[in-house]
Amino acid sequence: MNLFKNLPIAIILLSLSSCANYIAQMHSEFDRANGIEQAPKQSSNDKFKMYRQYQQPASNSVNSATKPYMEPAVKRQYSNSTNVRKRYKANDLVDNQNTGSLWAGEQAKDNYLFTSNNHKTNGDIILIKVAAKMKDEITAELKRAFPSPSPTQPSAQPGSTTPANNNGPAPASNPAEDNESAEVIYDRISSVVVEEINKDHLLLRGRKNVLYKNRKRVVEIQALISRRDIASDDTVLSDRIIENNINVIR
């Protein structure tokens, strides 16, 4: 009889314990869903308790692993640097380059305070100053192209010891007169740069109308010159020509 009396009490106790376990399991599942996990129980005498971190970080935390780049909270509209006027500093006024110098330009392409531009290219005009040597060469070339008829020489008389043509001894040349004649400019010939041989030499070509034996003749001159021999007024002395070629066109 006592067994049947205690049976309802036992059933009630079992149902209460099962309900308590079920409720505890539901609470643990709710905590796990929220990212909260209970730390394991440690003994009170654990010396390394302060170094342990049992609570895991929340899933929505921000770190370099989950989000390497984070946009700023305030979005600013930055203007383009090309449209902004540059702010100059004292270091910007220090000239440490060799360009724009008052003494010499880059490959002498520009005129400067103490240097002149002697950089010439194809098509530039250079004036050749004809000195005595080139004048003689032009005259010799004209004589070769248009020779004069040779006059008849008088024959020597039989038995005469005097030669038929006696011009006497040649006069001695005076060095002072030669120097003065070398400095005299007899004519000027306009020429054009037709080729740049290299960075130091140019090839010129020019023509000149000359009067020879009351006839107009055309003389063509080709000359090889050095760039450094060109003066500031775009002229070159014929004595500074390295090599020339003179032809009579007509």
ZAZAGU-708755 format. One line per field, with one value per residue: x, y, z of N, C-alpha, C in turn; residue in three letters. Coordinates in Angstrom, 3 decimals, padded with zeros to 6 digits, always signed. Example, Ala and Ser with C-alpha at 12.3 -4.5 7.8 and 13.67 -1.06 7.14 Angstrom:
2
nc1 = +013.190,+012.850
nc2 = -005.690,-002.250
nc3 = +007.800,+007.080
cac1 = +012.300,+013.670
cac2 = -004.500,-001.060
cac3 = +007.800,+007.140
cc1 = +013.200,+012.900
cc2 = -003.300,+000.030
cc3 = +007.800,+007.870
res = ALA,SER
# end
This chain:
250
nc1 = +000.812,+001.941,+003.666,+002.076,+001.126,+003.352,+003.994,+002.759,+004.099,+006.737,+006.505,+005.867,+008.213,+010.096,+009.095,+009.411,+012.208,+013.001,+011.832,+013.310,+015.897,+015.407,+014.757,+017.192,+018.839,+017.694,+018.283,+021.072,+021.382,+020.274,+022.139,+024.406,+023.645,+023.657,+026.331,+027.622,+029.459,+029.903,+032.552,+034.879,+034.867,+037.287,+039.770,+040.051,+042.590,+044.119,+046.896,+047.241,+044.941,+044.280,+045.469,+044.076,+041.527,+038.371,+036.041,+034.909,+035.406,+032.810,+030.848,+030.425,+032.553,+035.205,+038.207,+041.583,+041.717,+039.125,+038.193,+040.079,+040.206,+038.743,+036.219,+036.141,+034.209,+033.261,+032.714,+034.676,+034.907,+037.397,+039.298,+040.588,+044.084,+045.328,+043.844,+044.192,+045.881,+049.351,+051.156,+053.904,+057.146,+060.123,+062.132,+061.469,+062.444,+065.114,+067.668,+068.843,+069.517,+070.991,+069.730,+068.365,+070.352,+072.318,+074.754,+075.406,+073.549,+071.469,+073.152,+073.806,+071.573,+070.057,+069.983,+071.946,+073.043,+075.820,+076.596,+076.216,+073.867,+074.793,+073.799,+072.876,+070.630,+069.297,+068.554,+069.024,+070.429,+073.646,+076.214,+078.952,+082.062,+084.141,+087.506,+090.933,+092.135,+090.013,+088.950,+090.960,+090.805,+088.248,+088.619,+090.584,+089.129,+087.209,+088.864,+089.769,+087.382,+086.555,+088.727,+091.179,+092.064,+095.277,+097.867,+099.940,+103.337,+106.275,+108.891,+112.328,+115.130,+117.414,+120.650,+120.576,+121.114,+119.325,+116.535,+113.249,+111.046,+111.292,+110.660,+111.892,+113.124,+110.995,+109.020,+109.699,+107.627,+105.767,+105.369,+103.742,+101.961,+100.671,+099.280,+097.551,+096.030,+094.789,+092.996,+091.147,+087.840,+086.453,+084.056,+080.686,+078.953,+075.875,+074.785,+073.335,+072.511,+072.860,+073.272,+073.765,+076.643,+077.765,+077.589,+079.312,+080.027,+079.085,+077.574,+077.681,+076.025,+076.099,+075.358,+076.666,+076.476,+078.781,+080.798,+082.547,+084.825,+083.138,+080.812,+078.062,+078.472,+077.736,+078.588,+079.022,+079.361,+080.477,+080.934,+082.654,+082.289,+083.036,+080.953,+081.676,+083.005,+081.169,+079.996,+078.372,+076.652,+075.776,+077.701,+080.598,+084.060,+085.901,+088.463,+088.284,+087.085,+086.962,+087.086,+086.469,+084.519,+084.463,+082.466,+081.705,+078.681,+077.332
nc2 = -001.213,+001.232,+001.650,+002.334,+004.691,+006.384,+006.561,+008.623,+010.834,+010.340,+010.393,+013.068,+014.330,+013.378,+014.534,+017.246,+017.476,+016.773,+018.847,+021.001,+020.401,+020.573,+023.288,+024.465,+023.559,+024.905,+027.574,+027.539,+027.092,+029.443,+031.315,+030.478,+031.037,+033.789,+034.301,+034.003,+032.282,+030.173,+030.359,+027.821,+026.246,+027.079,+026.343,+027.991,+028.613,+029.017,+030.214,+031.369,+032.478,+035.120,+035.580,+034.229,+034.224,+033.687,+034.380,+034.580,+036.814,+038.874,+038.119,+040.274,+041.998,+044.309,+043.944,+043.658,+041.277,+040.468,+042.745,+044.355,+046.927,+049.901,+052.171,+055.720,+057.357,+059.897,+061.203,+062.871,+065.325,+065.419,+067.636,+067.631,+067.315,+068.495,+070.698,+072.409,+075.183,+075.240,+075.274,+077.043,+076.508,+077.352,+075.627,+075.059,+077.119,+076.775,+076.282,+073.518,+072.386,+072.121,+073.363,+076.144,+078.020,+081.035,+080.997,+078.879,+076.958,+074.037,+071.872,+074.054,+075.207,+077.427,+081.019,+082.720,+084.652,+084.947,+083.340,+082.356,+081.207,+078.545,+076.343,+074.643,+073.442,+071.387,+073.357,+075.854,+079.117,+080.174,+082.530,+082.776,+084.182,+085.356,+085.001,+085.778,+083.363,+081.609,+083.229,+083.154,+080.442,+080.265,+081.922,+080.467,+078.180,+079.254,+080.092,+077.627,+076.472,+078.265,+078.867,+081.245,+082.213,+081.257,+083.599,+084.290,+083.570,+085.509,+084.347,+083.527,+085.352,+084.103,+083.229,+084.934,+085.604,+086.308,+085.322,+084.383,+085.003,+086.794,+087.315,+088.166,+088.005,+086.558,+088.579,+089.016,+087.804,+089.678,+089.244,+090.851,+092.040,+089.746,+088.977,+091.156,+090.881,+088.484,+089.165,+090.693,+090.861,+089.744,+089.027,+087.777,+084.778,+083.254,+080.420,+077.168,+074.864,+071.607,+069.087,+067.369,+066.282,+065.132,+065.607,+067.736,+068.790,+070.321,+070.312,+072.540,+074.264,+076.444,+079.061,+081.423,+084.324,+085.489,+087.867,+087.310,+087.923,+089.756,+088.330,+086.726,+084.333,+081.264,+080.011,+077.210,+076.199,+073.842,+073.143,+071.964,+072.462,+073.345,+073.381,+075.096,+077.129,+078.861,+082.101,+084.484,+086.016,+084.306,+083.724,+082.524,+082.305,+081.914,+080.888,+079.204,+076.959,+073.469,+071.640,+072.120,+072.307,+073.480,+074.324,+075.227,+076.143,+077.296
nc3 = +000.000,+000.759,-001.321,-003.482,-002.557,-002.588,-005.259,-006.936,-005.948,-006.687,-009.439,-009.854,-008.937,-010.801,-013.149,-012.559,-012.322,-014.913,-016.340,-015.325,-016.224,-018.968,-019.239,-018.428,-020.475,-022.622,-021.935,-022.094,-024.832,-025.805,-024.833,-026.207,-028.797,-028.716,-028.597,-026.196,-023.902,-021.230,-018.929,-018.169,-015.009,-012.648,-010.325,-007.155,-006.374,-008.699,-010.365,-012.837,-013.682,-014.222,-016.669,-018.533,-020.995,-021.261,-022.434,-025.614,-028.409,-029.726,-032.646,-034.339,-034.028,-034.892,-036.553,-037.844,-039.202,-039.884,-041.207,-043.233,-044.351,-043.479,-043.923,-043.411,-040.860,-041.413,-044.502,-046.660,-049.231,-051.299,-053.255,-056.635,-057.102,-059.264,-059.915,-057.879,-056.625,-056.325,-053.303,-052.626,-051.249,-049.370,-050.182,-052.762,-054.273,-054.568,-056.820,-058.183,-060.561,-063.875,-065.953,-067.759,-067.326,-066.971,-068.071,-069.847,-072.177,-072.704,-074.658,-076.165,-077.443,-077.075,-076.698,-074.341,-071.482,-071.553,-073.628,-077.061,-079.488,-081.379,-082.522,-085.235,-087.693,-090.381,-093.182,-092.070,-092.547,-093.371,-093.599,-095.682,-095.392,-097.783,-098.062,-099.022,-099.877,-100.647,-102.624,-104.557,-105.196,-106.354,-108.558,-109.937,-110.574,-112.300,-114.391,-115.243,-116.140,-118.122,-120.192,-121.350,-124.700,-125.773,-126.240,-129.148,-128.927,-129.418,-131.466,-130.804,-132.132,-134.615,-133.481,-131.346,-127.927,-126.029,-124.217,-125.432,-123.794,-121.040,-117.910,-115.664,-112.237,-109.707,-107.587,-104.118,-101.512,-099.139,-095.712,-094.086,-095.883,-096.742,-094.422,-094.146,-096.470,-095.901,-093.939,-095.261,-096.492,-099.336,-100.528,-099.951,-099.426,-099.544,-097.850,-097.196,-094.627,-095.415,-094.463,-091.394,-090.338,-087.990,-084.421,-084.235,-086.725,-089.837,-093.111,-095.723,-098.417,-101.112,-103.535,-105.909,-107.891,-110.144,-111.873,-114.689,-117.120,-118.350,-118.345,-116.777,-114.339,-112.604,-109.548,-107.506,-104.159,-101.870,-098.502,-095.638,-092.285,-088.857,-085.959,-083.895,-085.154,-086.158,-086.080,-083.838,-085.375,-087.340,-089.312,-091.072,-091.454,-094.450,-094.260,-092.110,-092.972,-093.217,-095.373,-098.835,-101.868,-105.076,-107.778,-111.127,-112.312,-114.559
cac1 = +000.000,+002.802,+004.270,+001.128,+000.971,+004.545,+004.174,+002.507,+005.146,+007.927,+006.247,+005.945,+009.624,+010.770,+008.669,+010.024,+013.644,+013.146,+011.525,+014.438,+016.994,+015.029,+014.863,+018.621,+019.372,+017.233,+019.049,+022.429,+021.291,+020.064,+023.420,+025.317,+023.198,+024.071,+027.784,+028.093,+029.795,+030.381,+033.935,+034.967,+035.166,+038.670,+039.984,+040.285,+044.027,+044.784,+047.765,+047.206,+043.558,+044.197,+045.989,+043.180,+040.350,+037.454,+034.937,+035.272,+034.880,+031.547,+031.002,+030.366,+033.691,+036.001,+039.656,+042.276,+041.489,+037.780,+037.971,+041.389,+040.041,+037.529,+035.937,+035.962,+032.819,+032.930,+033.164,+035.075,+035.056,+038.715,+039.403,+041.692,+045.312,+045.729,+043.091,+044.517,+047.101,+050.421,+051.697,+055.355,+057.947,+061.461,+062.960,+061.139,+063.172,+066.529,+067.953,+069.895,+069.642,+071.834,+068.916,+068.004,+071.485,+072.710,+076.108,+075.394,+072.314,+071.561,+073.697,+073.918,+070.420,+069.395,+070.837,+072.047,+073.646,+077.230,+076.838,+075.355,+073.347,+075.443,+073.220,+072.232,+070.051,+069.072,+067.758,+069.490,+071.260,+074.933,+076.903,+080.387,+082.887,+085.179,+088.819,+091.805,+092.397,+088.855,+088.827,+091.884,+090.298,+087.130,+089.186,+091.245,+088.108,+086.637,+089.838,+089.809,+086.153,+086.499,+090.120,+091.423,+092.921,+096.698,+098.442,+101.119,+104.584,+107.292,+110.024,+113.651,+115.884,+118.579,+121.908,+120.383,+121.252,+118.243,+115.380,+112.060,+110.179,+112.083,+109.858,+112.702,+112.916,+109.700,+109.165,+109.571,+106.361,+105.879,+104.435,+102.761,+100.922,+099.878,+098.368,+096.501,+095.131,+094.000,+091.938,+090.204,+086.700,+086.188,+082.655,+079.916,+078.158,+074.811,+074.760,+072.300,+072.937,+072.211,+073.444,+074.493,+077.535,+077.716,+077.229,+080.294,+080.339,+077.966,+077.875,+077.003,+075.989,+075.641,+075.659,+076.979,+076.631,+079.994,+081.034,+083.855,+085.002,+081.918,+079.710,+077.623,+078.697,+077.185,+079.557,+078.459,+080.379,+080.154,+081.960,+082.540,+082.725,+082.788,+079.932,+082.263,+083.521,+080.065,+079.935,+077.052,+075.817,+075.545,+078.698,+081.794,+085.156,+086.293,+089.706,+087.969,+086.453,+087.831,+087.244,+085.463,+084.461,+083.966,+082.070,+081.093,+077.454,+077.161
cac2 = +000.000,+002.416,+001.864,+003.042,+006.042,+007.189,+006.591,+009.961,+011.780,+010.062,+010.865,+014.534,+014.713,+013.117,+015.536,+018.532,+017.443,+016.804,+020.214,+021.871,+020.129,+021.110,+024.753,+024.803,+023.335,+025.999,+028.777,+027.404,+027.288,+030.876,+032.003,+030.128,+031.783,+035.185,+034.388,+033.985,+030.926,+030.199,+029.940,+026.633,+026.510,+026.881,+026.327,+029.317,+028.832,+029.037,+031.388,+031.920,+032.805,+036.476,+035.624,+033.508,+034.964,+032.623,+034.911,+034.814,+038.083,+038.789,+037.908,+041.551,+042.840,+044.789,+043.803,+043.628,+040.006,+040.448,+043.911,+045.022,+048.332,+050.453,+053.510,+056.676,+057.670,+061.149,+061.178,+064.211,+065.502,+065.980,+068.174,+067.112,+068.067,+069.253,+071.946,+073.221,+075.970,+074.704,+076.146,+076.985,+076.600,+077.907,+074.643,+075.066,+078.203,+076.409,+075.767,+072.506,+071.805,+072.872,+073.908,+077.535,+078.759,+082.242,+080.840,+077.997,+076.218,+072.618,+071.636,+075.361,+075.388,+078.694,+082.157,+083.012,+085.940,+084.962,+082.431,+082.554,+079.980,+078.096,+075.053,+074.776,+072.227,+071.434,+074.483,+077.128,+079.896,+080.626,+083.397,+082.489,+085.341,+084.918,+085.616,+085.762,+082.000,+081.118,+084.052,+082.609,+079.143,+080.512,+082.455,+079.366,+077.298,+079.941,+080.032,+076.266,+076.198,+079.157,+079.303,+082.302,+081.743,+081.557,+084.506,+083.773,+084.034,+085.817,+083.401,+084.148,+085.558,+083.205,+083.782,+085.837,+084.934,+086.762,+084.414,+084.994,+085.530,+086.983,+088.103,+088.600,+087.230,+086.764,+089.440,+088.333,+088.102,+090.375,+088.617,+091.821,+092.172,+088.515,+089.020,+092.129,+090.327,+087.414,+089.762,+091.390,+090.066,+090.161,+088.795,+086.941,+083.772,+082.675,+078.959,+076.496,+073.595,+070.511,+067.816,+067.363,+065.127,+064.621,+066.664,+068.819,+069.261,+070.570,+070.424,+073.703,+074.380,+077.764,+079.489,+082.847,+084.854,+086.302,+088.446,+086.867,+088.267,+090.444,+087.366,+086.271,+082.913,+080.737,+079.163,+076.474,+075.876,+072.935,+073.349,+071.243,+073.374,+072.946,+074.211,+076.128,+078.222,+079.735,+083.285,+084.788,+086.594,+083.252,+083.819,+081.715,+082.753,+080.861,+080.255,+078.212,+075.804,+072.290,+071.143,+072.702,+071.860,+074.597,+073.929,+076.256,+075.564,+077.793
cac3 = +000.000,+000.825,-002.645,-004.339,-002.061,-002.947,-006.717,-007.529,-005.554,-007.507,-010.814,-009.832,-008.819,-012.087,-014.134,-012.224,-012.672,-016.383,-016.799,-014.965,-017.182,-020.283,-019.187,-018.400,-021.826,-023.487,-021.591,-022.664,-026.288,-026.045,-024.608,-027.303,-029.979,-028.526,-028.548,-024.810,-023.467,-019.865,-018.723,-017.317,-013.607,-012.265,-008.878,-006.594,-006.216,-010.013,-010.456,-014.204,-013.988,-014.761,-018.040,-019.419,-021.461,-021.637,-023.226,-026.998,-028.926,-030.451,-034.083,-035.041,-033.662,-036.021,-036.417,-039.136,-039.877,-040.471,-042.063,-043.373,-044.718,-042.891,-044.409,-042.314,-040.521,-042.084,-045.884,-047.096,-050.666,-051.570,-054.613,-057.436,-056.846,-060.450,-059.973,-056.708,-056.780,-055.490,-052.266,-052.752,-050.034,-049.599,-050.880,-054.184,-054.926,-054.669,-058.163,-058.152,-061.889,-064.801,-067.033,-067.569,-066.777,-067.688,-068.615,-071.013,-072.278,-072.990,-075.995,-076.834,-078.323,-076.790,-076.395,-072.923,-071.189,-071.914,-074.741,-078.230,-080.062,-082.603,-082.890,-086.537,-088.248,-091.820,-093.641,-091.525,-093.467,-092.837,-094.554,-095.801,-095.723,-098.722,-097.867,-100.204,-100.340,-101.397,-103.829,-105.551,-105.649,-107.271,-109.806,-110.641,-111.127,-113.461,-115.482,-115.776,-116.878,-119.287,-120.422,-122.346,-125.806,-125.525,-127.263,-129.864,-128.346,-130.452,-131.470,-130.617,-133.356,-134.715,-133.022,-130.214,-126.625,-125.147,-124.318,-126.019,-122.733,-119.829,-116.983,-114.534,-111.008,-109.041,-106.414,-102.829,-100.837,-097.871,-094.758,-093.596,-096.903,-096.744,-093.284,-094.431,-097.482,-095.295,-093.138,-096.138,-096.940,-100.709,-100.900,-099.028,-100.133,-098.717,-097.925,-096.409,-094.030,-096.130,-093.743,-090.127,-090.398,-086.622,-083.476,-084.272,-088.074,-090.746,-094.538,-096.295,-099.878,-101.515,-104.908,-106.034,-109.244,-110.267,-113.198,-115.180,-118.539,-118.764,-118.420,-115.453,-114.111,-111.344,-108.857,-106.367,-103.156,-100.776,-097.475,-094.368,-091.233,-087.472,-085.319,-083.033,-085.979,-086.552,-085.222,-083.277,-086.430,-088.336,-090.377,-090.903,-092.310,-095.388,-093.818,-091.084,-093.611,-093.167,-096.748,-099.714,-103.258,-105.884,-109.125,-111.964,-112.849,-115.927
cc1 = +000.848,+003.432,+003.339,+000.908,+002.136,+004.744,+003.831,+003.577,+006.399,+007.750,+006.361,+007.388,+010.374,+010.383,+009.281,+011.507,+013.862,+012.834,+012.662,+015.618,+016.680,+015.157,+016.323,+019.261,+018.938,+017.996,+020.467,+022.424,+021.074,+021.369,+024.411,+024.930,+023.597,+025.581,+028.347,+028.303,+030.385,+031.813,+033.960,+035.382,+036.613,+038.754,+040.342,+041.758,+044.785,+045.583,+047.681,+045.790,+043.441,+044.682,+045.068,+041.971,+039.383,+036.349,+035.429,+034.698,+033.606,+031.802,+031.000,+031.502,+034.513,+037.471,+040.260,+042.056,+040.138,+037.540,+039.283,+041.285,+038.699,+037.346,+035.735,+034.490,+032.347,+033.521,+033.424,+035.256,+036.387,+038.769,+040.614,+042.928,+045.751,+045.024,+043.398,+045.830,+048.162,+050.897,+053.215,+056.015,+059.325,+062.340,+062.657,+061.905,+064.659,+066.751,+069.138,+070.103,+070.491,+071.049,+068.549,+069.122,+071.749,+074.048,+076.109,+074.111,+072.561,+071.947,+073.701,+072.778,+069.748,+070.428,+070.791,+072.847,+075.078,+077.562,+075.834,+074.953,+074.087,+074.948,+072.411,+071.744,+069.836,+068.131,+068.178,+070.471,+072.501,+075.648,+078.395,+081.102,+084.082,+086.448,+089.661,+091.995,+091.230,+088.641,+089.744,+091.399,+089.132,+087.639,+089.853,+090.229,+087.424,+087.590,+089.908,+088.563,+086.043,+087.906,+090.186,+092.279,+094.359,+097.228,+099.674,+102.368,+105.573,+108.473,+111.336,+114.379,+117.072,+119.846,+121.779,+120.454,+120.159,+117.060,+114.159,+111.170,+110.987,+111.298,+110.646,+112.403,+111.574,+109.895,+108.943,+108.281,+106.630,+104.903,+103.385,+101.628,+100.050,+098.873,+097.228,+095.514,+094.272,+092.847,+090.894,+089.109,+086.294,+084.712,+081.994,+079.007,+077.133,+074.764,+073.700,+072.886,+072.156,+072.328,+074.200,+075.353,+077.566,+077.391,+078.179,+080.494,+079.068,+078.469,+077.018,+077.032,+075.398,+076.058,+075.848,+077.100,+077.833,+080.110,+082.447,+083.900,+083.704,+080.741,+079.343,+077.772,+078.133,+078.174,+078.861,+079.588,+079.767,+081.291,+081.619,+083.121,+082.449,+081.773,+080.546,+082.839,+082.426,+079.980,+078.508,+076.108,+075.604,+076.453,+079.868,+082.838,+085.611,+087.592,+089.465,+087.292,+087.434,+088.113,+086.130,+085.589,+083.772,+083.690,+081.429,+079.878,+077.241,+077.843
cc2 = +001.268,+002.731,+002.649,+004.478,+006.945,+007.322,+007.948,+010.990,+011.586,+010.565,+012.383,+015.003,+014.496,+014.154,+016.907,+018.570,+017.492,+018.193,+021.175,+021.659,+020.697,+022.624,+025.190,+024.615,+024.448,+027.295,+028.711,+027.585,+028.760,+031.660,+031.715,+030.866,+033.247,+035.352,+034.398,+032.533,+031.003,+029.702,+028.700,+027.012,+026.170,+026.910,+027.721,+029.633,+028.788,+030.324,+032.081,+032.295,+034.165,+036.577,+034.935,+034.373,+033.943,+033.122,+035.237,+036.142,+037.867,+038.683,+039.211,+042.485,+043.175,+044.626,+043.710,+042.338,+039.972,+041.589,+044.672,+046.504,+048.810,+051.887,+054.464,+056.979,+058.931,+061.106,+062.604,+064.229,+066.204,+066.440,+067.588,+067.984,+068.898,+070.597,+072.883,+073.946,+075.501,+075.752,+075.992,+077.183,+077.134,+076.930,+074.599,+076.133,+077.925,+075.740,+074.822,+071.853,+072.707,+073.440,+075.347,+078.374,+080.000,+082.079,+079.981,+077.204,+074.761,+072.424,+072.914,+075.599,+076.746,+079.774,+082.456,+084.290,+086.010,+084.002,+082.708,+081.204,+079.671,+076.721,+075.239,+073.414,+072.415,+072.583,+075.821,+077.794,+080.378,+081.394,+083.096,+083.766,+084.875,+085.716,+085.410,+084.357,+081.461,+081.945,+083.525,+081.262,+079.314,+081.036,+081.355,+078.422,+077.946,+079.915,+078.639,+075.960,+077.037,+079.677,+080.387,+081.734,+082.180,+082.478,+083.876,+084.391,+084.351,+084.867,+084.160,+084.242,+084.588,+083.926,+084.739,+085.040,+085.344,+085.823,+085.156,+085.630,+085.590,+087.909,+088.589,+087.776,+087.570,+087.621,+088.645,+088.767,+088.737,+089.745,+089.584,+091.998,+090.929,+088.503,+090.003,+091.597,+089.212,+087.967,+090.472,+090.419,+090.590,+090.009,+087.932,+086.028,+083.202,+081.167,+078.424,+075.204,+072.472,+069.187,+068.075,+066.104,+064.416,+065.791,+067.851,+069.426,+069.349,+070.631,+071.541,+073.625,+075.741,+078.088,+081.000,+083.201,+085.789,+086.786,+088.092,+087.097,+088.828,+089.490,+086.937,+084.759,+082.527,+079.741,+078.523,+076.032,+074.925,+073.000,+072.533,+072.124,+072.747,+073.898,+075.352,+077.290,+079.170,+080.887,+083.528,+085.394,+085.629,+083.414,+082.915,+082.208,+081.606,+080.181,+079.198,+076.978,+074.641,+071.775,+071.733,+072.127,+072.952,+074.092,+075.118,+075.634,+076.000,+079.140
cc3 = +000.000,-000.540,-003.537,-003.870,-002.500,-004.468,-007.306,-007.174,-006.407,-008.936,-010.878,-009.758,-010.135,-013.138,-013.853,-012.590,-014.184,-016.943,-016.479,-015.906,-018.566,-020.318,-019.165,-019.774,-022.769,-023.205,-022.162,-024.176,-026.624,-025.870,-025.727,-028.576,-029.898,-028.429,-027.158,-024.406,-022.071,-019.788,-017.856,-015.908,-013.319,-010.744,-008.389,-006.450,-007.537,-010.155,-011.823,-014.630,-014.651,-016.211,-019.040,-019.746,-022.033,-022.548,-024.627,-027.477,-029.709,-031.941,-034.869,-034.660,-034.899,-035.687,-037.797,-039.891,-040.565,-041.445,-042.208,-043.705,-044.200,-043.362,-043.238,-042.081,-041.224,-043.491,-046.351,-048.609,-050.920,-053.021,-055.308,-057.257,-058.045,-060.543,-058.818,-056.956,-055.796,-054.494,-052.256,-051.394,-050.396,-050.361,-052.373,-054.955,-055.049,-056.016,-058.068,-059.509,-062.767,-065.975,-066.716,-067.004,-067.610,-068.389,-069.870,-070.992,-072.566,-074.450,-076.833,-077.814,-078.144,-076.546,-074.903,-072.740,-071.695,-073.052,-075.847,-078.786,-081.359,-083.013,-084.171,-086.999,-089.742,-092.178,-093.088,-092.491,-092.739,-093.939,-094.519,-096.213,-096.543,-098.464,-099.120,-100.749,-101.145,-102.656,-104.923,-106.072,-106.616,-108.608,-110.611,-111.264,-112.327,-114.645,-116.081,-116.591,-118.149,-119.559,-121.490,-123.471,-125.577,-126.615,-127.903,-129.272,-129.469,-130.321,-131.355,-131.953,-133.402,-134.303,-131.859,-128.925,-125.651,-125.278,-124.837,-124.956,-121.454,-118.906,-115.785,-113.296,-110.362,-107.812,-105.131,-102.153,-099.485,-096.880,-094.251,-094.589,-096.957,-095.596,-093.519,-095.453,-096.911,-094.481,-093.988,-096.562,-098.314,-101.086,-099.820,-099.830,-099.156,-098.940,-096.972,-095.856,-094.703,-095.390,-092.445,-090.098,-089.051,-085.709,-083.534,-085.655,-088.911,-092.172,-095.116,-097.808,-100.219,-102.938,-104.929,-107.505,-109.272,-111.708,-113.623,-116.686,-119.113,-118.978,-117.001,-115.372,-112.734,-110.767,-107.656,-105.449,-102.138,-099.768,-096.241,-093.274,-089.874,-086.841,-084.511,-083.826,-086.445,-085.564,-084.747,-084.312,-087.590,-089.543,-090.037,-091.892,-093.191,-094.986,-092.751,-091.666,-093.623,-094.569,-097.594,-101.112,-104.059,-107.290,-109.828,-112.637,-114.291,-116.050
res = MET,ASN,LEU,PHE,LYS,ASN,LEU,PRO,ILE,ALA,ILE,ILE,LEU,LEU,SER,LEU,SER,SER,CYS,ALA,ASN,TYR,ILE,ALA,GLN,MET,HIS,SER,GLU,PHE,ASP,ARG,ALA,ASN,GLY,ILE,GLU,GLN,ALA,PRO,LYS,GLN,SER,SER,ASN,ASP,LYS,PHE,LYS,MET,TYR,ARG,GLN,TYR,GLN,GLN,PRO,ALA,SER,ASN,SER,VAL,ASN,SER,ALA,THR,LYS,PRO,TYR,MET,GLU,PRO,ALA,VAL,LYS,ARG,GLN,TYR,SER,ASN,SER,THR,ASN,VAL,ARG,LYS,ARG,TYR,LYS,ALA,ASN,ASP,LEU,VAL,ASP,ASN,GLN,ASN,THR,GLY,SER,LEU,TRP,ALA,GLY,GLU,GLN,ALA,LYS,ASP,ASN,TYR,LEU,PHE,THR,SER,ASN,ASN,HIS,LYS,THR,ASN,GLY,ASP,ILE,ILE,LEU,ILE,LYS,VAL,ALA,ALA,LYS,MET,LYS,ASP,GLU,ILE,THR,ALA,GLU,LEU,LYS,ARG,ALA,PHE,PRO,SER,PRO,SER,PRO,THR,GLN,PRO,SER,ALA,GLN,PRO,GLY,SER,THR,THR,PRO,ALA,ASN,ASN,ASN,GLY,PRO,ALA,PRO,ALA,SER,ASN,PRO,ALA,GLU,ASP,ASN,GLU,SER,ALA,GLU,VAL,ILE,TYR,ASP,ARG,ILE,SER,SER,VAL,VAL,VAL,GLU,GLU,ILE,ASN,LYS,ASP,HIS,LEU,LEU,LEU,ARG,GLY,ARG,LYS,ASN,VAL,LEU,TYR,LYS,ASN,ARG,LYS,ARG,VAL,VAL,GLU,ILE,GLN,ALA,LEU,ILE,SER,ARG,ARG,ASP,ILE,ALA,SER,ASP,ASP,THR,VAL,LEU,SER,ASP,ARG,ILE,ILE,GLU,ASN,ASN,ILE,ASN,VAL,ILE,ARG
# end
